[in-house]
């Protein structure tokens, strides 16, 4: 699909349905031409509607607009007042009615997919506001918005610094009003205790963002702009302090809500989040089977690693559960022992990125993008959770770097803390993080996606496609022979994949099946070999979120299934690079739509 100019699309939209055009009586060629004209007209109308929906989204959520790379609303802030919520619902219902009135058969196949994606996103918005009502019980809605409002402006140089500082000033002036809306909207009786406690601890985080990203650059403004910025900073400090008093004195003591959302809401939210053919029951079944399959594979790898070692535990052909566990743990200890010095984490990541890039290039696994990627030091306020993450530019921003952010070990960590952290994020795990976050994972995939012609598809990307692709590449690189087929690397990759599997089981277990903390820790520590501190943090995350943790496993399963089908169809003619380039050519839609487009199947 070629991107249609908005002006042209609007002209077609306003020009009516061409109902007065004469009937075609000139034969097959004329009929084909008329059909092509009708499709072009329908496509232009849809693209105009899509542009209207995106603009409505950006007006209603200015922080989303900034994150996406639309900077027309950088000085504004999302509104959670009752009137704004009513307006959002009315707008969404109107847009959904217009989308449902479209004849999908009149559109190109690419636009049929975009129409499905768009309708799903509008339905998700309506469900969130009217049914889930997180604005009434989840204080994270407000704290995350406040932080994102500043970070999205200051972390990336999409405009001159003075311009971004003026926008940040305007948003800081509005954040006290956002906190006031939070206090008005949140019903302590519906707020789960874990949510209230977490936000109370994190409330001051917005000030750390301001101190790290805004205050050091105040001298870029002068005169009235500088005075207004300084006043906004001081006003925000006072507002954060006021909000902290309410959090500590009112919300936390009176939080009585249930963090488990239950089967009905979970199934509805999961369906909207995944936009997949896989439902909860099948996801649970596949995850349990995959957990056992991978553990069996890990035991086989452990036997290979431990062979000939005098201090190795028993590795019989048919192990007991205890023997299987002991062998895998012993083999993993060998990987944990090879970790960078605490001051060498960033340099190690720099080397692993270069190594992964060279491997992809030498083996011609996928077309490498021209988009720039740059390793940066992770901002201080985000350190201590993970070693690395991918920070891509908004899909509507052009010619900006993708950041591969890498965290050094915090200076105030003890040696025991640092060693515990680096047992999990050992040298081989840093290789996997470079694969997952950058090459050929998120960085490469999103660079391909941002080249797709439809801005709508770029903005409304599928989380399961994006996360699933990154997990898929971990196994793909292992099977391609990365690190000279090192069995310890294969073992660490299998363990990393277990994390995705356990995420899905954990999320379903917590929100639908009443999983306890003890059961969750057994799953993560014993069955998935995670470090205790990491598992404890994931238990908290599972209480604070829902229907997001399964995206890694579901997306990966869909990517594995898609490749298997391509291999079956093409047989000996299957070419891995051609396959990867084809998959990535469609942007980041749900994988089931990629399947339909690749294999010329009906759009589901």
C-alpha positions as CSV (number, residue, x, y, z in Angstrom):
1,X,0.0,0.0,0.0
2,X,1.3,3.4,-0.9
3,X,0.7,6.2,1.6
4,X,-2.1,8.5,0.3
5,X,-1.7,12.2,0.9
6,X,-4.2,13.3,3.5
7,X,-5.4,16.2,1.3
8,X,-6.2,13.8,-1.6
9,X,-7.9,11.3,0.8
10,X,-10.0,14.0,2.3
11,X,-11.0,15.3,-1.1
12,X,-12.2,11.8,-2.0
13,X,-14.0,11.4,1.3
14,X,-15.8,14.7,0.9
15,X,-16.6,13.9,-2.8
16,X,-19.3,11.3,-2.0
17,X,-19.6,7.7,-3.1
18,X,-19.5,8.3,-6.8
19,X,-23.0,6.9,-6.9
20,X,-23.8,8.9,-10.0
21,X,-21.1,7.3,-12.1
22,X,-22.5,5.5,-15.2
23,X,-22.8,1.7,-15.2
24,X,-19.9,-0.1,-16.8
25,X,-20.9,-1.7,-20.1
26,X,-17.6,-1.6,-21.9
27,X,-16.3,-5.1,-21.3
28,X,-13.8,-6.9,-19.0
29,X,-11.0,-4.3,-19.3
30,X,-13.4,-1.5,-18.4
31,X,-14.8,-3.5,-15.6
32,X,-11.4,-4.1,-14.2
33,X,-10.6,-0.4,-14.5
34,X,-13.8,0.4,-12.7
35,X,-13.1,-2.1,-9.9
36,X,-9.6,-0.6,-9.5
37,X,-11.1,2.9,-9.3
38,X,-13.7,1.8,-6.8
39,X,-11.0,0.2,-4.6
40,X,-8.8,3.3,-4.9
41,X,-11.7,5.4,-3.8
42,X,-12.5,3.1,-0.9
43,X,-8.9,3.0,0.2
44,X,-8.6,6.7,0.1
45,X,-11.7,7.1,2.2
46,X,-10.4,4.6,4.7
47,X,-7.0,6.2,4.9
48,X,-8.7,9.6,5.5
49,X,-10.6,8.0,8.3
50,X,-7.4,6.4,9.7
51,X,-5.7,9.8,9.6
52,X,-8.7,11.3,11.5
53,X,-8.5,8.5,14.1
54,X,-4.8,9.1,14.6
55,X,-5.3,12.8,15.0
56,X,-8.1,12.2,17.5
57,X,-5.9,9.8,19.4
58,X,-3.1,12.4,19.5
59,X,-5.5,15.2,20.6
60,X,-6.9,13.0,23.3
61,X,-3.5,11.7,24.5
62,X,-0.8,14.3,23.8
63,X,1.8,12.2,25.6
64,X,1.1,9.3,23.3
65,X,1.5,11.7,20.4
66,X,4.9,12.8,21.6
67,X,6.0,9.2,22.0
68,X,4.8,8.4,18.5
69,X,6.7,11.3,17.0
70,X,3.8,13.7,16.4
71,X,4.9,16.9,18.1
72,X,1.9,19.1,17.5
73,X,0.7,18.6,21.0
74,X,4.0,18.6,23.0
75,X,2.8,21.4,25.3
76,X,-0.4,19.5,26.3
77,X,-1.2,16.8,28.8
78,X,-3.8,14.1,28.9
79,X,-7.0,15.0,30.6
80,X,-8.7,12.4,33.0
81,X,-11.6,14.6,34.0
82,X,-15.2,13.2,33.8
83,X,-15.9,15.5,30.9
84,X,-12.8,14.4,29.0
85,X,-13.7,10.7,29.6
86,X,-17.2,11.3,28.2
87,X,-15.7,13.0,25.2
88,X,-13.3,10.1,24.7
89,X,-16.2,7.6,24.8
90,X,-18.4,9.6,22.4
91,X,-15.5,10.1,20.0
92,X,-14.6,6.4,20.1
93,X,-18.1,5.2,19.6
94,X,-18.5,7.5,16.6
95,X,-15.3,6.3,15.0
96,X,-16.1,2.7,15.7
97,X,-19.5,3.0,14.0
98,X,-17.9,4.5,11.0
99,X,-15.3,1.8,10.9
100,X,-17.9,-1.0,11.2
101,X,-19.9,0.6,8.3
102,X,-17.0,0.0,5.9
103,X,-17.2,-2.8,3.4
104,X,-14.0,-4.7,4.0
105,X,-14.2,-6.3,0.6
106,X,-14.0,-2.9,-1.0
107,X,-10.5,-2.3,0.5
108,X,-7.1,-3.5,-0.5
109,X,-5.8,-6.4,1.6
110,X,-3.3,-4.1,3.3
111,X,-6.1,-1.7,4.3
112,X,-8.4,-4.6,5.4
113,X,-5.6,-5.4,7.9
114,X,-5.3,-1.8,9.0
115,X,-9.1,-1.5,9.4
116,X,-9.1,-4.6,11.7
117,X,-6.2,-3.2,13.7
118,X,-7.8,0.2,14.1
119,X,-11.2,-1.2,15.1
120,X,-9.6,-3.4,17.7
121,X,-7.7,-0.4,19.2
122,X,-10.9,1.7,19.4
123,X,-12.8,-1.2,21.0
124,X,-9.9,-1.6,23.5
125,X,-10.1,2.1,24.3
126,X,-13.9,1.9,25.0
127,X,-13.4,-1.3,27.1
128,X,-10.7,0.4,29.1
129,X,-12.7,3.5,29.9
130,X,-16.1,2.0,30.4
131,X,-15.4,-1.6,31.8
132,X,-11.9,-1.8,33.2
133,X,-12.1,1.8,34.6
134,X,-8.4,1.8,35.6
135,X,-8.7,5.6,36.0
136,X,-10.8,4.8,39.1
137,X,-8.6,2.2,40.8
138,X,-5.1,2.2,39.4
139,X,-2.9,5.1,40.6
140,X,-0.2,4.0,38.1
141,X,-2.2,5.6,35.3
142,X,-1.4,9.0,36.7
143,X,2.2,8.4,37.9
144,X,3.3,6.8,34.7
145,X,1.6,9.6,32.6
146,X,3.4,12.3,34.6
147,X,6.8,10.6,34.1
148,X,6.2,9.9,30.4
149,X,5.1,13.5,29.8
150,X,8.6,14.7,30.8
151,X,10.7,11.8,29.6
152,X,9.2,11.7,26.1
153,X,10.1,15.4,25.6
154,X,13.6,15.4,27.0
155,X,15.2,12.0,26.3
156,X,15.5,12.4,22.5
157,X,16.6,15.4,20.4
158,X,13.7,15.6,18.0
159,X,13.7,19.4,18.2
160,X,16.0,22.1,19.5
161,X,16.5,22.0,23.2
162,X,14.9,25.4,24.0
163,X,11.7,24.3,22.1
164,X,11.6,21.0,24.1
165,X,12.2,22.9,27.4
166,X,9.3,25.2,26.7
167,X,7.0,22.2,26.1
168,X,8.3,20.6,29.3
169,X,7.5,23.8,31.1
170,X,3.9,23.8,29.9
171,X,3.5,20.1,30.9
172,X,5.0,20.7,34.3
173,X,2.5,23.5,34.8
174,X,-0.3,21.0,34.1
175,X,0.9,18.0,36.2
176,X,-0.4,19.4,39.5
177,X,-3.9,19.3,37.8
178,X,-3.3,15.7,36.8
179,X,-2.5,14.8,40.4
180,X,-5.7,16.6,41.5
181,X,-7.7,14.5,39.0
182,X,-6.1,11.4,40.4
183,X,-7.2,12.3,43.9
184,X,-10.7,13.0,42.6
185,X,-11.0,9.9,40.5
186,X,-9.4,7.2,42.6
187,X,-11.7,5.3,44.9
188,X,-9.4,3.9,47.7
189,X,-11.9,1.0,48.3
190,X,-11.2,-0.1,44.7
191,X,-7.4,0.5,44.7
192,X,-5.3,-2.7,45.5
193,X,-2.9,-2.2,48.3
194,X,0.1,-3.2,46.1
195,X,-0.8,-0.5,43.6
196,X,-1.1,2.2,46.3
197,X,2.1,1.2,48.0
198,X,4.1,1.1,44.7
199,X,2.9,4.5,43.6
200,X,3.6,6.0,47.0
201,X,7.2,4.8,46.7
202,X,7.5,6.0,43.2
203,X,5.7,9.3,43.4
204,X,8.9,11.4,43.7
205,X,10.3,9.7,40.5
206,X,8.9,12.5,38.3
207,X,11.2,14.9,40.2
208,X,14.2,12.7,39.6
209,X,13.3,12.9,35.9
210,X,13.1,16.7,36.1
211,X,16.4,16.9,38.0
212,X,18.1,14.6,35.5
213,X,16.7,15.8,32.2
214,X,15.5,19.4,32.7
215,X,17.4,21.1,35.5
216,X,20.9,20.7,34.0
217,X,19.7,22.4,30.8
218,X,17.8,25.4,32.3
219,X,20.4,27.9,30.9
220,X,19.2,27.1,27.4
221,X,16.3,29.4,28.2
222,X,16.5,33.1,29.3
223,X,14.2,35.9,30.2
224,X,10.5,35.1,30.6
225,X,10.9,31.5,29.3
226,X,13.5,30.8,32.1
227,X,11.4,32.4,34.8
228,X,8.4,30.4,33.7
229,X,10.5,27.2,33.7
230,X,11.9,27.8,37.2
231,X,8.4,28.5,38.5
232,X,7.0,25.3,36.9
233,X,9.8,23.2,38.5
234,X,9.1,24.7,41.9
235,X,5.3,24.3,41.4
236,X,5.8,20.7,40.5
237,X,7.9,20.1,43.6
238,X,5.2,21.5,45.8
239,X,2.5,19.4,43.9
240,X,4.5,16.2,44.3
241,X,4.9,16.9,48.1
242,X,1.1,17.5,48.4
243,X,0.3,14.4,46.5
244,X,2.7,12.4,48.7
245,X,0.8,13.5,51.7
246,X,-2.5,12.2,50.2
247,X,-0.9,8.9,49.0
248,X,0.6,8.2,52.5
249,X,-2.2,9.5,54.6
250,X,-5.3,8.6,52.6
251,X,-4.8,6.2,49.7
252,X,-2.4,3.6,51.2
253,X,-4.2,3.2,54.6
254,X,-7.6,2.8,52.9
255,X,-6.6,0.8,49.8
256,X,-8.9,-2.3,49.8
257,X,-9.2,-3.3,46.2
258,X,-8.5,-6.7,44.7
259,X,-5.4,-6.9,42.4
260,X,-6.7,-10.1,40.6
261,X,-9.0,-9.0,37.8
262,X,-10.8,-12.3,37.4
263,X,-11.6,-14.5,34.4
264,X,-14.2,-12.4,32.7
265,X,-12.2,-9.2,32.6
266,X,-9.0,-11.1,32.0
267,X,-10.3,-12.9,28.9
268,X,-11.7,-9.7,27.5
269,X,-8.5,-7.8,28.1
270,X,-6.3,-10.6,26.8
271,X,-8.3,-10.9,23.5
272,X,-7.9,-7.1,22.9
273,X,-4.2,-7.0,23.9
274,X,-3.2,-10.0,21.8
275,X,-5.5,-9.8,18.8
276,X,-4.6,-13.4,18.3
277,X,-6.3,-16.7,17.5
278,X,-5.0,-18.1,20.8
279,X,-7.2,-17.9,23.8
280,X,-6.4,-18.3,27.5
281,X,-7.0,-22.1,27.7
282,X,-4.8,-22.8,24.7
283,X,-2.1,-20.4,25.9
284,X,-2.1,-22.1,29.3
285,X,-2.0,-25.6,27.7
286,X,0.8,-24.7,25.3
287,X,2.8,-23.0,27.9
288,X,2.7,-25.9,30.3
289,X,3.7,-28.3,27.5
290,X,6.5,-26.0,26.3
291,X,7.8,-25.6,29.9
292,X,8.3,-29.4,30.1
293,X,9.7,-29.7,26.6
294,X,12.3,-26.9,27.2
295,X,13.3,-28.4,30.6
296,X,13.9,-31.7,28.9
297,X,16.0,-30.0,26.3
298,X,18.0,-28.1,29.0
299,X,18.8,-31.4,30.7
300,X,20.2,-32.8,27.4
301,X,22.3,-29.6,27.1
302,X,23.4,-29.9,30.7
303,X,24.6,-33.5,30.1
304,X,26.7,-32.2,27.2
305,X,28.2,-29.4,29.4
306,X,28.8,-31.6,32.4
307,X,30.3,-34.6,30.6
308,X,33.7,-35.6,32.0
309,X,33.5,-33.3,35.0
310,X,34.5,-35.1,38.1
311,X,32.3,-32.9,40.4
312,X,29.2,-33.2,38.2
313,X,26.0,-34.6,39.6
314,X,24.5,-37.7,38.1
315,X,23.1,-37.4,34.6
316,X,21.3,-40.7,33.8
317,X,19.3,-41.3,30.6
318,X,16.1,-41.3,32.5
319,X,16.5,-38.8,35.4
320,X,14.3,-38.3,38.3
321,X,12.9,-34.8,38.7
322,X,15.5,-34.1,41.4
323,X,18.3,-35.4,39.1
324,X,17.1,-33.3,36.2
325,X,16.9,-30.2,38.4
326,X,20.4,-30.7,39.9
327,X,22.0,-31.3,36.6
328,X,20.5,-28.1,35.0
329,X,21.4,-26.0,38.0
330,X,25.0,-27.3,38.0
331,X,25.4,-26.5,34.3
332,X,23.9,-23.1,34.8
333,X,26.5,-22.4,37.5
334,X,29.2,-22.7,34.9
335,X,27.5,-19.9,32.9
336,X,27.0,-17.8,36.0
337,X,30.7,-17.9,36.7
338,X,31.5,-16.2,33.5
339,X,30.3,-12.6,34.0
340,X,31.8,-9.2,33.4
341,X,33.5,-7.2,36.1
342,X,31.0,-4.7,37.6
343,X,32.7,-1.8,35.8
344,X,32.8,-3.6,32.5
345,X,29.1,-4.2,31.8
346,X,28.7,-1.4,29.2
347,X,31.8,-2.4,27.4
348,X,30.7,-6.0,27.3
349,X,27.4,-5.0,25.8
350,X,29.2,-2.9,23.2
351,X,31.2,-5.9,22.2
352,X,28.3,-8.3,22.1
353,X,26.3,-5.9,19.9
354,X,29.2,-5.7,17.4
355,X,29.5,-9.5,17.5
356,X,25.8,-10.1,16.9
357,X,25.8,-7.6,14.1
358,X,28.8,-9.2,12.4
359,X,27.2,-12.7,12.7
360,X,23.9,-11.6,11.1
361,X,25.8,-9.9,8.3
362,X,28.2,-12.8,7.7
363,X,25.5,-15.4,7.6
364,X,23.1,-13.1,5.6
365,X,20.2,-13.9,7.9
366,X,18.2,-10.7,7.2
367,X,18.6,-7.4,5.5
368,X,20.3,-4.9,7.8
369,X,18.7,-1.5,8.2
370,X,20.4,1.8,7.5
371,X,18.7,3.4,10.6
372,X,21.3,4.4,13.2
373,X,21.7,2.5,16.5
374,X,23.7,3.9,19.4
375,X,24.7,2.4,22.7
376,X,24.1,4.9,25.6
377,X,24.4,4.8,29.3
378,X,21.0,4.0,30.8
379,X,19.7,7.1,32.7
380,X,20.3,6.8,36.4
381,X,16.6,6.7,37.4
382,X,16.1,3.6,35.3
383,X,19.1,1.6,36.5
384,X,19.1,-1.5,38.7
385,X,16.2,-3.4,37.1
386,X,17.7,-4.8,33.9
387,X,21.0,-4.6,32.2
388,X,19.7,-3.2,28.9
389,X,16.6,-2.1,26.9
390,X,15.8,-0.8,23.4
391,X,14.6,2.7,23.2
392,X,13.5,3.3,19.5
393,X,12.4,6.7,18.2
394,X,8.7,7.2,17.7
395,X,7.5,5.7,14.4
396,X,6.6,9.2,13.1
397,X,10.0,10.6,14.0
398,X,12.6,10.2,11.2
399,X,16.4,10.0,11.1
400,X,16.7,9.7,14.9
401,X,18.9,7.1,16.6
402,X,17.6,4.0,18.3
403,X,19.2,3.8,21.7
404,X,20.5,0.5,23.0
405,X,20.6,1.6,26.7
406,X,22.9,-0.3,28.9
407,X,23.1,0.0,32.7
408,X,26.4,0.1,34.6
409,X,26.1,-1.4,38.1
410,X,25.0,1.4,40.5
411,X,27.9,2.7,42.5
412,X,26.1,2.3,45.8
413,X,25.5,-1.5,45.3
414,X,27.5,-3.8,47.5
415,X,29.6,-6.5,46.0
416,X,27.0,-9.1,47.0
417,X,24.3,-7.2,45.2
418,X,26.4,-6.7,42.1
419,X,27.4,-10.4,42.0
420,X,23.8,-11.6,42.5
421,X,22.7,-9.3,39.7
422,X,25.4,-10.5,37.3
423,X,24.8,-14.1,38.0
424,X,21.5,-13.6,36.2
425,X,22.9,-11.1,33.7
426,X,26.2,-13.0,33.0
427,X,28.3,-12.6,29.8
428,X,26.2,-15.1,27.8
429,X,23.0,-13.4,29.0
430,X,24.3,-10.1,27.8
431,X,24.8,-11.6,24.4
432,X,21.2,-12.7,24.4
433,X,20.1,-9.2,25.5
434,X,22.0,-7.7,22.6
435,X,20.2,-10.2,20.3
436,X,16.8,-9.5,21.8
437,X,17.0,-5.7,22.2
438,X,19.0,-4.8,19.2
439,X,20.4,-7.3,16.6
440,X,18.4,-8.9,15.0
441,X,15.7,-8.2,17.6
442,X,13.9,-5.0,18.5
443,X,16.2,-2.5,16.8
444,X,16.3,-4.3,13.5
445,X,12.6,-5.2,13.5
446,X,11.4,-1.7,14.4
447,X,13.7,-0.1,11.8
448,X,12.1,-2.3,9.1
449,X,8.6,-1.5,10.5
450,X,9.2,2.2,10.5
451,X,9.9,2.0,6.7
452,X,6.3,0.6,6.1
453,X,4.1,3.1,4.2
454,X,1.1,3.2,6.7
455,X,1.6,5.5,9.6
456,X,-1.5,4.0,11.2
457,X,0.1,0.5,11.3
458,X,3.3,2.0,12.7
459,X,1.6,3.8,15.6
460,X,-0.8,0.9,16.4
461,X,1.9,-1.8,16.4
462,X,1.2,-5.2,17.9
463,X,3.0,-5.9,21.1
464,X,2.9,-9.7,20.6
465,X,4.5,-9.3,17.1
466,X,7.3,-7.0,18.4
467,X,8.1,-9.0,21.6
468,X,7.5,-12.3,19.8
469,X,10.0,-11.5,17.1
470,X,12.7,-10.6,19.7
471,X,12.1,-14.0,21.5
472,X,12.1,-15.8,18.1
473,X,15.5,-14.3,17.1
474,X,17.1,-15.7,20.3
475,X,16.3,-19.2,19.2
476,X,17.0,-18.5,15.5
477,X,20.5,-17.1,16.3
478,X,21.2,-20.1,18.5
479,X,20.2,-22.5,15.8
480,X,22.3,-20.6,13.3
481,X,25.4,-21.3,15.3
482,X,26.0,-18.1,17.2
483,X,29.1,-18.3,19.5
484,X,30.4,-21.3,17.7
485,X,27.4,-23.4,18.9
486,X,28.6,-23.0,22.5
487,X,26.4,-25.4,24.6
488,X,26.5,-23.0,27.6
489,X,25.1,-20.3,25.4
490,X,22.4,-22.6,24.2
491,X,21.6,-23.5,27.8
492,X,21.3,-19.8,28.8
493,X,19.1,-19.2,25.7
494,X,16.8,-22.0,26.8
495,X,16.7,-20.6,30.3
496,X,15.8,-17.1,28.9
497,X,13.0,-18.6,26.8
498,X,11.7,-20.3,30.0
499,X,11.2,-16.8,31.3
500,X,8.8,-16.0,28.5
501,X,6.9,-19.3,29.1
502,X,6.7,-18.7,32.9
503,X,5.5,-15.2,32.3
504,X,2.4,-16.5,30.5
505,X,1.6,-19.1,33.2
506,X,2.2,-16.6,35.9
507,X,-0.1,-14.0,34.5
508,X,-3.0,-16.4,34.0
509,X,-2.3,-18.1,37.3
510,X,-2.3,-14.8,39.3
511,X,-5.4,-13.1,37.7
512,X,-7.6,-16.1,37.0
513,X,-6.5,-19.1,39.1
514,X,-5.7,-17.6,42.4
515,X,-1.9,-18.4,42.3
516,X,-0.2,-17.6,45.6
517,X,3.2,-16.0,46.0
518,X,4.6,-19.3,47.1
519,X,3.3,-21.1,44.0
520,X,4.6,-18.2,41.8
521,X,8.1,-18.4,43.3
522,X,8.2,-22.1,42.8
523,X,7.3,-21.7,39.2
524,X,9.9,-19.0,38.6
525,X,12.8,-20.1,40.8
526,X,12.5,-23.9,40.7
527,X,10.9,-24.6,37.3
528,X,12.3,-21.6,35.4
529,X,15.7,-21.2,37.2
530,X,15.3,-17.5,37.9
531,X,17.2,-15.8,40.6
532,X,15.2,-15.2,43.8
533,X,15.4,-11.4,43.6
534,X,14.3,-11.3,39.9
535,X,11.4,-13.7,40.7
536,X,10.3,-11.5,43.6
537,X,10.2,-8.5,41.4
538,X,8.2,-10.4,38.7
539,X,5.7,-11.4,41.4
540,X,5.1,-7.7,42.1
541,X,4.9,-7.0,38.4
542,X,2.3,-9.7,37.9
543,X,0.1,-8.1,40.6
544,X,0.5,-4.6,39.1
545,X,-0.2,-5.5,35.5
546,X,-2.4,-8.0,33.6
547,X,-2.5,-9.4,30.0
548,X,1.0,-8.0,29.2
549,X,3.3,-10.7,30.4
550,X,1.8,-13.4,28.0
551,X,2.7,-11.2,24.9
552,X,6.3,-12.6,24.8
553,X,5.2,-16.3,24.8
554,X,2.2,-15.8,22.5
555,X,4.1,-13.7,20.0
556,X,7.0,-16.2,19.9
557,X,4.6,-19.1,19.4
558,X,3.0,-17.3,16.5
559,X,6.3,-16.5,15.0
560,X,7.5,-20.1,15.4
561,X,4.3,-21.4,13.9
562,X,4.5,-19.0,11.0
563,X,8.0,-20.0,10.1
564,X,7.1,-23.7,10.3
565,X,4.3,-23.2,7.9
566,X,6.5,-21.3,5.5
567,X,9.0,-24.2,5.6
568,X,6.3,-26.7,4.9
569,X,5.0,-24.7,2.0
570,X,8.4,-24.0,0.4
571,X,10.3,-27.2,1.2
572,X,13.8,-27.2,-0.1
573,X,13.2,-23.8,-1.7
574,X,12.8,-22.1,1.7
575,X,15.4,-19.3,2.2
576,X,15.8,-17.9,5.7
577,X,16.8,-14.4,4.7
578,X,14.0,-14.1,2.1
579,X,11.5,-15.3,4.8
580,X,12.7,-12.8,7.4
581,X,12.6,-9.9,5.0
582,X,9.1,-10.9,3.9
583,X,7.8,-11.1,7.5
584,X,9.3,-7.8,8.4
585,X,8.0,-6.1,5.2
586,X,4.5,-5.8,6.7
587,X,5.3,-3.6,9.7
588,X,4.3,-4.8,13.1
589,X,0.7,-6.1,12.8
590,X,-0.6,-9.1,14.7
591,X,1.1,-12.2,13.4
592,X,-2.2,-13.7,12.2
593,X,-2.5,-10.9,9.6
594,X,1.1,-11.4,8.5
595,X,0.2,-15.1,7.9
596,X,-2.8,-14.1,5.8
597,X,-0.9,-11.6,3.7
598,X,2.1,-13.9,3.2
599,X,0.1,-16.9,2.1
600,X,-2.7,-15.1,0.3
601,X,-5.3,-16.3,2.9
602,X,-8.5,-14.5,3.8
603,X,-8.0,-11.7,6.3
604,X,-9.2,-13.2,9.6
